[in-house]
Amino acid sequence: PMLSIPNQLEGAYLGQDVSLECNTEAYPTSINYWTTEQGGMIVSGDKYESVMVDNGYSKFMLLKIRSLTKNDFGTYQCIAKNSLGETTGIIKLDEIPIPVS
């Protein structure tokens, strides 16, 4: 599988919602998913929303993270896996300090 990431570094404020993006192409088609820094697979729920747009061999992956906390900052991986192998893309999510006026 081939993988491209528009933004390998994302910045966001505490409490904000953020979206991470990943594009994949694979033949045979791939299984795609997101993992956290610790390697745990991310499933959609109150905190995360994983969206997949499938265009045949290419897929657009979007991970929405709601109401960021300190624990949400770090690295996330988008993974595409098929019978020929596995490709991993890494996105780093950094905290932007809230400006003090």
N, C-alpha and C positions, 0 to 999 in steps of 0.2 A: 504493500500500500504506500501511496505518496500522501504527504501531509503538508499543509501550509497554514501558518498562523499570521493573521494581519498585524496583531500587536502582541509581542512576546512579553511586554511589560505594561501592566495596567496600574493606574493609581486611582484611589478612591478615598472618600472621607468615612469616618466611623458613622454608622447609622444609615449610610447611603445604600442603594441597590446598584449592582454592577453586572455587566454582561461580558462573558469571555467567549471568543469565537475561534473556530477551528474548521478548516476545509480539508476533506480527504478525497482521494480517488483510488479505487482499487478494482482489479479484476483477478480472480473472482471477487464478487462484492464482499465487503468487510462487515464485521461486527464492530460497532463504535461505542465507546463509553468514556466517561470522565472519572478520574480518581483524584484523591487528595494527596497531600505531601506524604502522608503515612501509607499510601497505597490502597486505601479503602475505596471501593466503588461508590460513586455518588448516585443516589436515587432521588427522583423528584418527590417533593413534599412541601412542608411549610417553609423550609429554609432555601431549598434549591429547586430550580425548574430546568430540566434538561430538555432541549428542543432539538429535533433532528429533521432536516429537510432533505429528502432523498430524491436525487435526480439520476436514477440508474446507477452508473458507476461512481458518480461523485455524490458526496454528502456534505451538507453544511451543518456543523454542530454549534449549538449555542448553549452556554450554561449561565443562567441567571442566579445570582446570589442575593438574597434579600437581607436588608437591615444588618449591614456589616458590623461585626464585633472584632475585637483584637484577635480572637482565635481564627478568624477567617482569612487573615493576611498570611501570605506564604506562596507556595507553588501549587499549581494544578496541572494535571496531565490529561490531554485528550489522546485516546488510544484507538488505533484502527488495526484490526486483526483479521487475517483470512488464512486460507490453507497454505499460502506461500510465505507467511511471516507476520511480523508485528512492527508497527511504527508508532513511536511516541513523540508527542509534541509537548513542550513545557511552557506554561504561562506563569509569570510571577506577578502576584498581586501585592502592591505596596500601599501602605497608609500614607495619605497626604495629610499633613498637620492642618487642623482648622485654624485659619488666620485669626489672631486676636486683635480686635480693633481698639 
